Amino acid sequence: MTTDPEDILHWLPTSEFQRVLDGIDDRHDRLRAFSALSRVNTLYMIMKAGSGHIGSSFSAADLVSWLLLEELDEDEVFFSSKGHDVPGLYAALIGLGRLDEDLLHRLRRLGGLPGHPDVRTPHMPFNTGSLGMGLSKAKGLILANRLLGREQRVYVLTGDGELQEGQNWEALGGAVNAAMGELTVIVDHNRIQSDTWVRDVSDLGDLEARFAGFGWAVLRCDGHDFAAIEAVFRRRAEEFAGRPAVVIADTVKGAGCAVFAATSMAPGEWRYRFHSGAPEPEVYERAHGELWRAAESIVGGGGLAGLEPRTATGRPPAKATGPSLPKVYGRALADAAERDERIVALDADLVLDTGLIPFSQRVPDRFIECGIAEQDMVSMAAGLAARGLLPFVHSFSCFLHARPNEHIYNNATEGRKVVYVGSLAGLLPAGPGHSHQAVRDVAAVGSVPGLVVLEPAGPRQARAAVDYCVDTPDSVYLRLVSVPVPPEVAAVDAAEAPTLETGRGTVVRPGGRTVAIGAGPVVLAELLRAAETADLTVVNLPWLNRVDPHWLAELAASADRIVVVENHYTHGGQADLIARALLELDLPTPPRFRGIGLTEVPRCGTADEVLDAHGLSAGRLTAALAEGENRWTTPSTTS
């Protein structure tokens, strides 16, 4: 049996990094070689995982190499505020022997290396990936050090896209007032954010002048030239020791490999293709070949024998197939906008992931790209609504419900309608880690007055949800799971009614007197699979903060037990809603009740690993439903 060439991936052991570090005398050649080896392993890790951020890992690789090898003392702190570049940081730390070599093969796997920095991983002082928090965390660390009588320099890497988050600018003045000479910020100035060029979304203007205006020492260098990097950090130490300083490092997204470099984008190409995700096998082969030749050239030029790679077989976890709800939603919204001139779409630098490319192409005058600035975007929606327009506001659910939560509530107090559309909702995909897993959004927005929380299960229900959002007098939080719709859910979705009735669900699989309620494709798929061995009646209830009491009373009359399974935290979610509604019905013979959902910080890994770890896989659900009756409660106000 032969191995498909597409199954073979190449990586370098820690011993090769050490051989390079010990064997190359010239400092800059040594740094160049270490950085080149780190890029080889970064690509391997992302390819093995099936996802990750190539572009920013490569643009920051030379800066990370300098900081780890030349700048930082053992007790000093460095972390990436943007966090997307962590595969590159992992590769460098493994190369230095500071992380176990085995972890090279376990990026975005349960018990391995999370998709964004997490403090449970050695050498990660903070959780990042939620953008804009790093400078403030560093300031707090410095203040603590001063109170404890500890001297320690702190280095924070940020991105120019990340600087669109307002918290960065809130942080600058206080650092100057406190004379935080311990703090150095490095801007990975690669000029590209998630989808496209920063200048085309929210131009930062004269970045040097903006930092200088707050009183920061400002330095600039080529972030891929080690002589320039060395010179700028020497200046920082010698001339600006008593002030916070920023080093604006001009870089290229995907640097070190022409296949990934933004400088290789075709003329007129608006979207950078390697921000996230693993490349196709043929692209990997070309990129690996280029990286390998570059590394061999540097190592050979340093007088060492050629590199000795290791190979690994096996492809990354198979990607699920099926309809994409954000894509279905995006086409439906564009259709609705062509019929209704009130509709305006606002996006937070995620036009691909939110499904808005058709909208931006078909009604470009009503598409507003707001950049990485959710608070600004949500309050802009208030202004649009004040003039009678119907704003649809888009981002990842994890960012849309959280940072602008006060703004969402403020909009509600004005009594004007806004539709909030959060993609990447719920536990999956779990590879990016808890910074990107939206599992508290239902509780966070579910109590906002006049706001309906709705999670469609499949394409038909997603299209019906768009119509509902347009027609209802209420504001809506539309929760879109981004993983493909499983075939069993797509099948039952095809039979759903073309319209939605607020608070009412549908029996999608008749069964016994144990009734399992869920919403969205992830939960319903696992319940339908569990029903193959357990005698369940499975109900799709897409309303997460509304339930029709008459409908619920009819359902309860046919049930001995009701279980609600949730793709989010249990507190403040759908189970709490149903339990309270059952109590208020005060049924003479109420069914036994149980809620199952997340109760801890979500894990990072593959879909199967994480669903099982949190008790949401079909097997774990079947086992939970078979547990003794002492795990079930009776929601009744009567004795």
N, C-alpha and C positions, 0 to 999 in steps of 0.2 A: 504494500500500500504506500503510495507516495503522498507527500504533504503538498497541498496547494500553496504556491508561493505567496498567495495573499494571507496565509495563516502565519507566516514567519515575520517576526518583529525583532529588531536589534536593539541592544542596550549595552551599557558599559558598567562594569563592576566598580565598586569603591576603590579597589586596588589600582585600577587604571588612573583614577583621579590622583591618588597618592603618588603614583609613579611620576605623573606629570608635575605635581607640585614639588616633589623632591628632586626631579631631574632637570628642570629648566631653570637656568640661572637668571636670565633677564626678567626683571619684574613684570614688565608689560607683556612680554611674550607668554609668561606664565599665566597671567590674567586672561589673555586672549585664549589660551589653550583651555583653561578651566571653564571659561564661558562657553566655548564651542562644545566641550564635552557635556556641559549642563544642558545645552539646547538639544543635543542628541537624545539625552535621557528624558527631557521634558516631552519631546515628541513621542517617544516610546510610551510614557505614562498616559498621555492623553489618548493615544491610539488604543492602548490596552484597555483603558476605561471606557472608551467609546464617546467621551465628552471631556470638556475642559477648555481653557482659554489659551490658545496658542499665541495670538497676536500680542497681548500685553505681557505674557511671560517672556516672549522673545525681545520685546522692546526694552524691558527692564533688566534683562540678563546681565548686561555689562555693569550696570549700576549695582546690582545685587552682588556680583563677583567682587567688585571693588570694596564694598562695605564689609562683606564677610571676611575677605582675605587681608585687607589693608587698613581699614578705617576703625573697625570696632574692637575695643578691648573686651575681655571676657565678660565683664560685669555690665557692659553697656547694652542699651535696648534698641532694637530695630524691628519695625513691623510695617507691613503694607496696609494702608488704610483702604485702598480699593479692593484688595483681596483677590481679585480675579487672576492675578499673576502668581498665585501660590504654587501651581505646578512647577514653575521655574525655581521658586524658592525651595520647595521640597527637593528638587533635583540637586541643587547646590548643597543643601544641608546633608543629603545622603552622600554626595561626593566627598564631603569633609568628614564623614563618619559620625555626624551628630544625630542622624536618624538611621534606624536599622535599614540595611540594604533591602531586606525583604519587602519593605513598604513601597519600594519602587514599583512593585507589581500590584499594589492594592489601592491605587487612587480611586476614590469614589466607590469604595466597597465597604461593607459593614465591617467595623473593626479596623479599617485601614486609614487612609488619609482623606479627610473631608474635602469637598470641592471648594470650600472657602475656609480661611483660617479659623481654627477653633482652639481655645485655651487647653483643651484636653490633649492636644498634640504638643510634644516638646518643642520649645523655642517659639511658640506662638503666644505672645503675651496678652493678646486681645482677640476677641471674635470680630472679624471684619467681613466685608462683602456687602453689608448695608452701608451705602456710600456716605461720606461726609463726616464720619464720627471720629476719625483718627486723630486730628489735631486736638480736639477737645479731650480725648482719652490721654494723649501725651501730656497736655497741660495739667491734668489731674495727677498724673504720675509724678510730674516734677514738683508739684505742690506738696505731695505726700513725702517725697524725698527730702524736701527742705524741712518739713516738720520733724522728720526722723533723723535729721542731721546726716543725710546721705548725699554724696556727690555722684552724679551719673548723667552722662550725655544720652539724649534720646533722639533717634532718627526715625522720621515718618516718610514713607513713600506714598505719594498720591498721584492721581492722574489728571490730565487737563479736562477730560469729560467729567470727572468727579467734582471738579471745582465749580460746576454749575449748582451743586447743592449749597443752599444758603448757609448752613451751619459752619462751613469752612470760613466764611467771611465774618460770622459772629465771633469766631475763635481768635482772629488775628489781633485785634486791639488789646485784649486782655494779656496776651503773651508779651506784648511790648510794654504794657504798664507794669508787668511783674518782672521785666528785664530778664526774660528766660533765655539767657545765653546758652543754656543746656540743650535747647531745642533746635534741630535742623530739619527742615522739610525739603524733600526732593520731589520735584514735579517731573513725572515721566511724560514729557511733553511730546507725545507722538501725534497729536493733532486729530486723532480719530476717537470717537466715543463708540457706543455699541454698534449703531447702524452705519454711521456716515461721518463726514468731516464736522468737527466742532464749529468751524467758521460758518457752516451752513445751517446750524441749529441754534446756537446761542454763543455768539462770538465773545471770547473773553477779553478782546481788545488788547491793550498794552499791559501784558501780565506783569512785567517788571514794574511799571508805574503803579499798578494796583497794589502790589505788595509793599512797595516803597511808601505809598501814601499812608499806610498803617504804621510805618516806622520800622519795617523789617529791613535787615540787610539783604540785598538781592545780588545773587551771582548767577552766571549763566555759562553753560559749556555744551560741547558735543557729547551726548550721553553714550556714544560708542567709541570715543577716543580716550584711551586710558591715560595718556599724557595730559590731556585737557581735564579729565576728571581729577587726576592727582593735583593738578595746579589749583583748581577751584576749591578743593577741600583744604589745601594748604592755606589759601587766602582766607577761607572762612575761619580757620583756627588762629591765624596770625593777626588779622585785621578787625574781626568782628566778634571776638570772644564774649563780649558782654551783652550781645543782642541776639534775639532769635533771628535765624537766617533761613532763606529759601534758596535752593539751588535749582534753577530751571534748566533741566537737562533735555536738550533737543534730541529726540529719538525718532525712530521709524517703527511703526507698528509692524510686527513680524520680522524685525531686523535679524540679519545673520543668515537669511535664507530667501533667495529671490522668489521662490514659490509662494512664500507667505508675506513678503514685504509689501507694504502699502505703496512703495515707490514702483512696484511692478503692476499696479492696477492699470487697466486699459483707460485711454482717454475717454472721459465722459462717464466712467463707471462710478456710480454714486454710493454703492454699498460695499463695505469691506467684508469679505467672505469668511475670514478666519478669526473673527472675534471669539466665537465659541463653537464647540463641537469638534469631533474628530474628522480628519479629512478622509476622502475616499481612498481605497487601497492604492490605486494608481498614482494619486497625488502624494500619498505617503511615500511610495517608492521613489518618486522624483525628489521629494524634499529630503528624505533620508540620505539619498545618494549625494546630494549637494552638501548637506551638513557633514557627512562623513569625509568627503574629499577636503573640505575646509579644515576640519579638525586634524586630519592626517598631515596636511600641509603645515599647519602651525606646529604640531608636535615634531614633525621631521625637521622643520627649520630650527627647532630648539635642540637638535642633536639627539633625539630619542628614536628608538625603533618604533615601528608602526603600532597602532592600537590593536588590542585584542578584544573584539566584541563578543558578547554572548547573544544567543538567540532564544526566543521564546515562541512557542506555538500556541495557537488558539486565538480565535477572534474575540473582539469585545462582546459584551452581552448583546444578544440579538435585539434589534430595535423592533418594538411592537408596530404592527401595521393596522390601519383603520382610519376612518375619517378624523380629521382634526377640527375640533369645535371652534377654535379661534378663526380658522380659515373659512368654515361655513358661516360663522357669525359675520366675518368681515364682508363677505359677498352679500349677505342678507342686508347688512347695514348700508352698503353702497346702493343696493336696489331701493331701500326705503328712502335714502337721501334723494334719489332721482325723482321720487314721488312727492317728497315733503321737503320744501325749501327751508324749513326751520332747523333741520338737523345739521349740527356741526360736530366734527370729531376732533378731539384734542388727544395728543399722544406724548408720552414721556420717553422718547428715544428708543421705542421698541416696536417700530412700525411692522417689522416682520413677525414678531412673536404675538402681537395683538391682532394680526389679521387685517391690518389697515391698508395694505398696498393697493387693493382694488379701489378703496375709497379715495386714497390720495391721487389715484390716476383718473378716476371718473368724475370726481367733484373736487378738484384741487383747491378751488377758491374757498371751500369750507373745511379744509383740512389744516389744522394748526399744530405744528411740531413745537412742543414746549421744552424739550430737552429734559435733562435729569434734574427736575425741579418740581416735585409733586405738589408742594404747598402752593407755589405760584400757579400751577395748572388748575388746581381745584378752585382757587379763588377767582381765577379768570373765568371759569365756568359760571360763577355767580354773576359776573358782569354780563356775560352772554345771555343768561336766563333772564336778567332784569330787562332786557329789550325784547323778550318774547321768543328768543331762539331756544332750541332744544339741544343742549350740549351733551354729548357722549364723551366721557372722560376715561382714558385708557392707560393702564400700566400693568406690571405684574401685581397680583393680588397682595403679595407680601409688602409692597411699597405703597400701594394705593390706599389701603385701609389704615395704615399705621402713622406714617409721618404727617399726613394732612388730616388726621382724624378730627382735630379741633375745627378745621376748615369745613369738613363735611357736615359737622354738627351746626356750624354757623350758617351754612347754606340752608340747612333744614329749618333753622329758626326764621329765615326770611320767607319761607313758604313757597319757594320757587323750585321748579322741577329740574333736577339734574340726574342723568343716568351715569353711574360709575361701573366700568367694565374691567374686572380683574382677571387676567389670564394667569397661567401657572398656579392655579388654585389647588390647595390641598397638599397632601403628603408627597405626591409624585409630580414630576420626577424628583427622586431623592438624591441624585448625584450632586447637585449644587450645595446641598447642606441646609441647615436650619435657617440661615439668613434669607433663603429663597423659598422656603416651604411655608406657604400661607395656611396656618392651621389655627389661627386665633382671630381671623377676620370676621367670622360670623358673630362671635361674641362682641367684637369691637364695634361693629356697625349695626348689629341687629336691633339694638334698643333706640336707635336714632328715630325721632318722631317722623312719621310719614315716609319712611324708607322701607321698601320691600326687598328682601334678600331672596334671590332666585338662582337655582343651579340646574341648568338643563342637563339631560343625560345623553342625548344623541343629536344628530343633525336636524331631524324634524322638530324636535323640541327647542333646539337653538334658534331655528328660524321663527318658530312661534314666539320665542322669548323676545326677539327683536320687535315683532309686531306688538307684543304686550307692552314693551318699554315705550313705544311710540304712543300707544293709545291710552294707557293708564294715567290718571291724574297724579299718581304718586311718583316720587323719586324711586329709583331702583338701584340696587347693587347686584349686578349680574356676575355671577361667579363661574368662570370658565376653566374647566380642567384642560390642561394642554396636552396630556398624553393621549395617544390615539384611542378612539372609542372601540372597545373590544367587540368582536362579532356578535356575541350573545346579547349585548346591550343594543347594538345597532339593529338587531332583528326585532326586539320588542319596541324599540323607538319608532321603527317604521310603521307600527300599528297604533301609535299614539294619536290622539285627536289633534287636528290642525290648530286648535286654539287652546289657551290655558285659562283655567278658572282658579282665581286666587284661593289658596288654602286647601285645594282639593287634589288628591293624588289618584293614582291608577294602579289597580292590581295587574302586574305584568306576568305573574306566574301563580295561578291558583294552586292551593295545596291544603295543608292541614290547619289546625286552629292555633298554631304558633305563627304569628304575623310579624314579618321582618320588614321594617320601613327604612328606606335609604334614599339618597339623592345623588345624582351624578354618575358618570360611567364607572368610576373606580369602585365605589361601594356596591353598586348594583351588579357589576360583574362578579364580585366575590360572593354576594348573596345568591345569585343565580347558580353559581357553581356549588355553593353549600347546599342549595335546595336539591341537587342531584342525589344527595345521600340523606339529607334531613327533610322531613315532611313540612316544608315551609310554604306559607303564602307570602310572596314577595311583592312589596308595594313601592312604587316610585312616587315620592312626595317631593317635588322640586322646590317647594316653599320652605325656607329655613327659618323664617320668623313669623309665619302666618299659618294658621290651620283653621279650616271651617269646622265649627263644633258639630254641625249636623252630619257632615261627612264622617268625622271621627267617631261619632256615636254609632253610626251604621257599621263602621269597620270594627269597633270594639265589640259589638253584639255578636260578631262571628268569630271572636278570638278568645282563647283561654289565656294566651300570653302575647304580649307585644314587646318586640325589641326594636330599638332604633339604633342603627349603626351609622357612625359619622366619620367623615373624612376631615376632621378638625377636632379641636379640644372639646371635651364633653361639657365643660362649664359654659353656660350661656348659649348652648347650641340647640339643635333640633330636638334632642332628647328632653332637655329641660322644657322646651315649648310644649311637647306632646304630654309630658308628665303633668304639667300644670293644667293643660286643657282637660285631661282626664279627671283630675281632681275637681275642677270646676263643673264638670258634667255631673258629678256625684251619682254615678251609676249604681244601681242596686247590687249588681254583681260585676264589679270591675275586673278586667283581666289583670293578671300579673304583669309586671313591667320591668324592663331593664334597658339601660343605655350603654352602648359600647362605643368608645372613641379614643382619642389620644388623651393621655394624662401626663405625659412627660415631653421634654424637648425632643423633637423628631430626629431620628437617626439618618445617617448618610449611607447610601449603598444602592444596590440595584433594586428594582421595583419588588421583585419576589422577596429579597432579603428583608426589606424594610417593612412591607406589609405584614410579613410573618412576625418580625420583631415586635411590632406594635399590636399584634393580635387581630389584624384586619384581613388576613388571608382566609380563603374559604375553609381550609383545614382548622385554623384556630377558631374561626367563628362557629364551625360545627361543634368543636369541643366545648366552647363556651355555652352554646345553647343546650348542650347535654348535661351541664353541671346541675347540681342539686337546686331545689326550689328556694333554698336559703339565699341564693344570689339574686332572687327576684323579689320585687316589692309590690305591694298593692296600693295603687294611688287612689285612696278613698278618704273622704272626710267623715265617713260613718264608721261606727264600731262593728 
